[in-house]
Structure formats: structure tokens, C-alpha cells
Amino acid sequence: MIKLEDFIDDIINVTAKAALNSYKFVGKGDKNSADKAAVDAMRSELNKIKFSGDVVIGEGEMDEAPMLYIGEKLGKANSPTVDIAVDPLDGTKLAAYNLPNAISVIAIAKSNTLLKAPDMYMEKVAIGPNLPLNLIDLDYSFNDNLSKLAEAKKKLISELCVCILDRPRHKKYIEILKKNNCNIKFITDGDVAGVIYAALKDSKVDMYFGIGGAPEGVLAAAAIKCLNGQFQGRLIFENEEEISRAKKMGITEINKKYNLNDIVKDDVIFSCSGVTNGELVKGVKFNKNRYHVETLLMHDGSKKITKLSKEYDL
């Protein structure tokens, strides 16, 4: 039987090396080179691990991404088989312009247990642990979700803090938050970190809400599962081409609302390493001819949640 925990050290190394490799492009204004550097390192490290990995969340479909594409097989063994979800550089613009919260992210799970989501939009909502099951729902109005969450947390609605991407598509939600005098944590990019804020112990964020990338949604859901939080997502199809792509990946119910266990069906490991400084993890540091990379590692099966720093030679 596969034991995911056997791969924890390998997975930490995957995101750390990806973060380290992209760090050389931090502040250079070249997001594509920063992303490619992370992809190259992540793929190289994954191919050193003794498993047979199937990329279910990657850089895009095969005709769009030369490496870490959806369906690519990685690893140097025939077994055990695992699902791999990656975002080698979540926040490419953040890295390119040396802004906070650029991270390298991966999740691995048992084979056929992670949702295969195409590169498109997903509506998402997330809250933290120790709250009534099914407290929030994408089918409720935004005001209802705020009311239910405030009541459960014994807060006034005005005392809630909601994390949301600062995008024109969220205008109506932002207006509701301002009308209710809620605290708003705006993020400009990188909504994997944004979702995680809603479930971290001692976080000031009570809920994440908004529309972002579906691949990032799957990765964020993996983290939320490790944190015992709640998450829902629903794919947003903008044209027939996106519907066709989704059907090729096995998605037939285009209006389906995905709960956490629909997206991450079993045990999962989540790892993210900092490229630039952020609230989740510190960015890469250089000191005395050695690089220091900080990683947040979470494993659902063992309920292990740890933050660690590794050193690498120049």
C-alpha cells in the first residue's frame, strides 16, 4: 500500500529547488523566464523520485505546454502511482517585479484522487476549521454566506475579514463587503496563498471568495484539506471550446458544484516554497555563499503541518 509520507522529503525538495531556480529572475521584469526556470527545476526533481506520477494539474494541455503538461508521466519507477498537481511559480508577475507572495507549489495524492481541471476559471469559497459542516455554499447569496459565517464565529459581519482578488469581475462582491463595513484583504495575484489564509491558525482572514484559476483551485483545496477547512468550487465556462476541453478530461457535469472531497478524494501532501517574501513563507535568502529556502509542508494523513528552512550551496 502506498504511503505518501514516504515522499515528504522529496516533495519539499521539489518546491525548494523550483523556488531557488526562479529566484535568479526576481525583480528582472521577465515573468516568462522566471516561470520557465521554476518549471525546469520542478520537472527535473520530480523525475528523480521513485514513483510513477501523472500530472493532473500542470502548465496546460500538451499542445500548450512543452513540460509539466497535463498527462505527462514523471518519476523514475513504475510504482507506486500518484497524481501530481503543480504550479511551479504561483504569482509570476509577483516574482518578476519582486512583489510579495510568489511561491512554488505542488500537491501529490494517490492515483485518480485529484480533480483533473483544465486551465480555466473557477468560482471558489473557503473557510477555516472548527466550523459547522456545509456552513457556506456557492448557491447561497454572498450576503447569506457572510451572515452565516459571522453567526458561527460569534462576530459582527463588520468584524469579518474576507480575502479577494482585486479584479473588476469582483466589483459587486467588493461593494457588498464595503457596504457591510467588512475588512477586506486584497490580493493582486496568487490566489493559492489567498485561499490558504482563510484556514490558517491565527490568521485574521475569515473567508476567501472569488473567481480565479481552476488549477490553482485544486492546489488550494489540497491545502485546505490538510488544514481541516471547508472549500467549494465551480468551473466557469466562457465558451464552447472550454466545455470541449473539460469533457476531454472527463468532466461531464459542467454546472457541478465541487465540495472539498470531490476535488481531493483521499490523502494528500501539499508543499509551497517562498520565492519572494510573503505571509505564508519567506522568500529565498542569500547569506554567506548559501541560499536559504523556506517551505510550508502539510500532510493530511498525519496531520503534519510544519514550516522549515533548507540551505543550498551557491
C-alpha positions as CSV (number, residue, x, y, z in Angstrom):
1,M,0.0,0.0,0.0
2,I,1.3,3.5,-0.9
3,K,2.4,5.7,2.0
4,L,2.5,9.3,0.8
5,E,4.6,10.3,3.9
6,D,7.5,8.4,2.4
7,F,7.8,11.1,-0.2
8,I,7.7,14.2,2.1
9,D,11.4,15.0,1.9
10,D,11.4,14.6,-1.9
11,I,8.4,16.9,-2.2
12,I,9.9,19.6,0.0
13,N,13.0,19.4,-2.3
14,V,10.8,19.8,-5.4
15,T,9.3,23.1,-4.4
16,A,12.5,24.4,-2.8
17,K,14.6,23.8,-6.0
18,A,11.8,25.4,-8.1
19,A,11.8,28.4,-5.9
20,L,15.5,28.7,-5.9
21,N,15.8,28.4,-9.7
22,S,13.2,31.1,-10.3
23,Y,14.8,33.4,-7.7
24,K,17.5,34.4,-10.2
25,F,14.8,36.2,-12.2
26,V,13.2,38.0,-9.2
27,G,12.9,41.7,-10.0
28,K,14.0,41.3,-13.6
29,G,10.6,42.1,-15.1
30,D,10.6,38.8,-17.1
31,K,7.8,36.6,-15.8
32,N,8.2,34.0,-18.6
33,S,11.8,33.3,-17.7
34,A,11.0,33.2,-14.0
35,D,8.3,30.7,-14.7
36,K,10.4,28.6,-17.1
37,A,13.2,28.4,-14.5
38,A,10.7,27.0,-11.9
39,V,9.3,24.6,-14.4
40,D,12.7,23.2,-15.4
41,A,13.8,22.7,-11.8
42,M,10.5,21.1,-10.7
43,R,10.4,18.7,-13.6
44,S,14.0,17.7,-13.0
45,E,13.4,17.0,-9.3
46,L,10.2,15.1,-9.9
47,N,12.0,12.8,-12.3
48,K,14.4,11.8,-9.6
49,I,11.6,10.4,-7.3
50,K,10.9,6.7,-7.2
51,F,7.3,6.8,-8.1
52,S,5.2,6.9,-11.3
53,G,3.5,10.3,-11.3
54,D,0.7,11.5,-13.6
55,V,0.4,15.3,-13.9
56,V,-3.3,16.1,-13.5
57,I,-2.8,19.9,-12.8
58,G,0.0,21.4,-14.7
59,E,1.2,24.1,-17.1
60,G,-1.6,23.4,-19.5
61,E,-2.7,20.8,-22.1
62,M,0.0,19.0,-24.1
63,D,-0.3,21.3,-27.2
64,E,0.2,24.4,-25.0
65,A,2.9,23.3,-22.6
66,P,6.2,21.5,-23.5
67,M,6.8,20.4,-19.9
68,L,4.7,19.6,-16.9
69,Y,1.7,19.4,-19.2
70,I,-1.5,17.7,-18.1
71,G,-1.0,13.9,-18.7
72,E,2.8,14.0,-18.6
73,K,4.3,11.0,-16.7
74,L,7.1,11.8,-14.3
75,G,9.3,9.8,-11.8
76,K,11.8,7.0,-12.2
77,A,9.7,4.0,-11.1
78,N,6.7,2.1,-12.3
79,S,5.1,2.2,-8.9
80,P,3.6,3.5,-6.7
81,T,1.3,5.6,-8.9
82,V,0.4,9.1,-7.8
83,D,-1.5,12.2,-9.0
84,I,0.7,15.3,-9.3
85,A,-0.7,18.9,-9.2
86,V,1.8,21.7,-9.8
87,D,2.1,25.4,-10.1
88,P,5.9,25.9,-10.4
89,L,5.5,29.7,-9.9
90,D,2.2,30.9,-8.5
91,G,2.5,34.6,-9.0
92,T,4.7,35.0,-12.0
93,K,4.2,38.8,-12.0
94,L,4.9,39.0,-8.3
95,A,8.3,37.3,-8.9
96,A,9.1,39.4,-12.0
97,Y,8.5,42.7,-10.1
98,N,9.8,41.5,-6.7
99,L,6.4,41.8,-5.1
100,P,5.3,39.7,-2.0
101,N,3.8,36.2,-2.1
102,A,5.4,34.5,-5.1
103,I,5.6,30.8,-4.3
104,S,6.3,27.4,-5.8
105,V,3.5,24.9,-5.2
106,I,2.9,21.1,-5.5
107,A,0.4,18.6,-4.2
108,I,0.6,14.8,-4.6
109,A,-2.1,12.3,-3.9
110,K,-2.9,8.7,-4.5
111,S,-3.7,7.9,-8.2
112,N,-7.1,9.1,-9.5
113,T,-8.0,11.1,-6.4
114,L,-7.4,14.7,-7.6
115,L,-9.8,16.5,-9.8
116,K,-8.5,17.0,-13.3
117,A,-9.3,20.6,-14.1
118,P,-8.5,22.4,-17.3
119,D,-6.9,25.8,-17.4
120,M,-10.0,28.0,-17.0
121,Y,-11.8,29.9,-14.3
122,M,-13.3,28.5,-11.1
123,E,-15.5,30.2,-8.6
124,K,-14.2,29.5,-5.1
125,V,-15.1,29.9,-1.4
126,A,-13.1,28.7,1.5
127,I,-13.2,29.0,5.3
128,G,-11.2,27.5,8.2
129,P,-11.6,24.6,10.6
130,N,-13.8,24.0,13.6
131,L,-17.0,25.4,11.9
132,P,-20.3,23.7,11.2
133,L,-20.2,21.4,8.2
134,N,-21.6,22.9,5.0
135,L,-21.8,26.3,6.7
136,I,-21.1,28.2,3.4
137,D,-22.3,27.4,-0.1
138,L,-21.8,28.8,-3.6
139,D,-25.5,28.5,-4.1
140,Y,-26.2,30.9,-1.2
141,S,-26.1,34.7,-1.8
142,F,-22.9,36.4,-0.8
143,N,-24.8,38.2,2.0
144,D,-26.1,34.9,3.3
145,N,-22.6,33.4,3.4
146,L,-21.4,36.5,5.3
147,S,-24.3,36.3,7.8
148,K,-23.9,32.5,8.4
149,L,-20.1,32.8,8.9
150,A,-20.4,35.8,11.3
151,E,-23.0,33.9,13.4
152,A,-20.9,30.8,13.6
153,K,-17.8,32.7,14.6
154,K,-19.8,34.8,17.0
155,K,-18.8,38.0,15.3
156,L,-20.5,41.0,13.8
157,I,-20.5,41.0,10.0
158,S,-18.4,44.1,10.1
159,E,-15.8,42.2,12.1
160,L,-15.2,39.6,9.3
161,C,-12.2,39.8,7.1
162,V,-12.6,38.5,3.5
163,C,-9.7,37.8,1.1
164,I,-10.5,38.5,-2.5
165,L,-8.6,39.1,-5.7
166,D,-8.6,42.8,-6.7
167,R,-10.3,42.3,-10.1
168,P,-13.1,44.2,-11.9
169,R,-15.1,40.9,-12.0
170,H,-15.4,41.1,-8.2
171,K,-16.8,44.6,-8.1
172,K,-20.3,43.6,-6.8
173,Y,-18.8,41.5,-4.0
174,I,-16.4,44.2,-3.0
175,E,-19.3,46.7,-2.9
176,I,-21.2,44.3,-0.6
177,L,-18.2,44.0,1.7
178,K,-17.8,47.8,1.8
179,K,-21.5,48.3,2.5
180,N,-21.2,45.9,5.4
181,N,-18.1,47.6,6.6
182,C,-16.1,44.3,6.4
183,N,-12.4,44.1,6.5
184,I,-11.0,43.3,3.0
185,K,-7.7,41.7,2.3
186,F,-7.0,42.4,-1.4
187,I,-4.5,40.3,-3.3
188,T,-3.3,41.1,-6.8
189,D,-2.2,37.6,-7.9
190,G,-1.5,34.2,-6.5
191,D,-4.8,33.0,-5.1
192,V,-3.4,29.7,-3.8
193,A,-2.0,31.7,-0.9
194,G,-5.2,33.7,-0.7
195,V,-7.3,30.6,-0.1
196,I,-4.9,29.2,2.5
197,Y,-5.1,32.5,4.5
198,A,-8.8,31.6,5.3
199,A,-7.8,28.4,7.1
200,L,-4.5,29.1,8.8
201,K,-4.4,29.1,12.5
202,D,-4.2,32.6,13.9
203,S,-5.0,34.1,10.5
204,K,-7.0,37.3,10.5
205,V,-8.8,36.2,7.3
206,D,-12.2,34.5,7.9
207,M,-13.2,33.7,4.3
208,Y,-11.8,33.6,0.8
209,F,-14.2,34.3,-2.0
210,G,-13.9,34.9,-5.7
211,I,-13.1,33.7,-9.2
212,G,-9.6,32.6,-10.1
213,G,-7.8,29.8,-11.9
214,A,-9.2,26.3,-11.7
215,P,-5.8,24.6,-11.5
216,E,-4.9,26.9,-8.5
217,G,-8.3,25.9,-7.0
218,V,-7.3,22.3,-6.9
219,L,-3.9,23.1,-5.3
220,A,-5.6,25.3,-2.8
221,A,-8.2,22.6,-2.0
222,A,-5.3,20.2,-1.2
223,A,-4.0,22.7,1.4
224,I,-7.5,23.3,2.8
225,K,-7.9,19.5,3.3
226,C,-4.7,19.4,5.3
227,L,-5.9,22.3,7.4
228,N,-9.4,20.7,8.0
229,G,-11.1,23.7,6.4
230,Q,-14.0,23.9,4.0
231,F,-13.8,24.6,0.3
232,Q,-16.2,24.7,-2.6
233,G,-15.5,25.3,-6.3
234,R,-17.4,25.5,-9.5
235,L,-15.9,25.7,-13.0
236,I,-16.9,28.8,-15.1
237,F,-17.1,28.1,-18.8
238,E,-16.7,31.1,-21.1
239,N,-17.1,29.3,-24.4
240,E,-17.7,26.0,-26.2
241,E,-14.0,25.4,-26.6
242,E,-13.6,25.3,-22.8
243,I,-16.5,22.9,-22.5
244,S,-15.0,20.7,-25.1
245,R,-11.6,20.7,-23.3
246,A,-13.3,19.8,-20.0
247,K,-15.2,16.9,-21.5
248,K,-11.9,15.5,-22.9
249,M,-10.6,15.5,-19.3
250,G,-13.6,13.6,-18.1
251,I,-15.8,16.4,-16.8
252,T,-19.4,15.9,-18.0
253,E,-21.4,17.9,-15.4
254,I,-20.4,21.4,-16.5
255,N,-22.6,23.1,-13.8
256,K,-21.4,20.8,-10.9
257,K,-20.6,22.3,-7.6
258,Y,-17.5,20.6,-6.2
259,N,-17.1,20.1,-2.5
260,L,-13.7,19.6,-1.0
261,N,-13.9,15.8,-1.1
262,D,-14.9,15.9,-4.7
263,I,-11.7,17.7,-5.6
264,V,-9.3,15.9,-3.2
265,K,-10.7,12.4,-2.6
266,D,-8.0,10.9,-0.4
267,D,-4.8,11.5,1.4
268,V,-2.7,14.4,0.1
269,I,0.7,16.2,0.6
270,F,0.9,19.9,-0.1
271,S,4.2,21.9,-0.3
272,C,4.9,25.5,-1.1
273,S,8.2,27.3,-1.0
274,G,8.8,31.0,-1.0
275,V,10.3,32.8,-3.9
276,T,9.6,36.3,-2.6
277,N,8.7,37.3,0.9
278,G,5.1,36.6,1.9
279,E,2.8,35.9,4.8
280,L,2.8,32.1,4.1
281,V,6.6,31.7,3.7
282,K,9.7,33.9,3.5
283,G,11.4,34.4,0.1
284,V,14.7,33.0,-0.9
285,K,17.6,34.5,1.1
286,F,21.3,34.6,0.2
287,N,23.8,34.6,3.1
288,K,27.5,33.5,3.2
289,N,27.5,31.7,-0.1
290,R,24.4,29.7,0.8
291,Y,20.8,30.1,-0.2
292,H,18.0,29.6,2.3
293,V,14.6,28.5,1.1
294,E,11.5,28.3,3.4
295,T,8.8,25.8,2.8
296,L,5.4,25.1,4.3
297,L,4.7,21.4,4.2
298,M,1.3,19.8,5.1
299,H,0.2,16.2,5.0
300,D,-3.4,15.3,5.6
301,G,-2.9,11.7,6.6
302,S,-0.5,12.5,9.5
303,K,-2.0,16.0,10.1
304,K,1.6,17.2,9.8
305,I,1.9,21.0,9.3
306,T,5.4,22.3,9.5
307,K,7.5,25.2,8.3
308,L,11.2,24.6,7.6
309,S,14.2,26.2,6.0
310,K,16.7,24.3,3.9
311,E,20.1,25.5,2.8
312,Y,21.6,25.1,-0.6
313,D,25.2,25.8,-1.8
314,L,25.9,28.6,-4.3
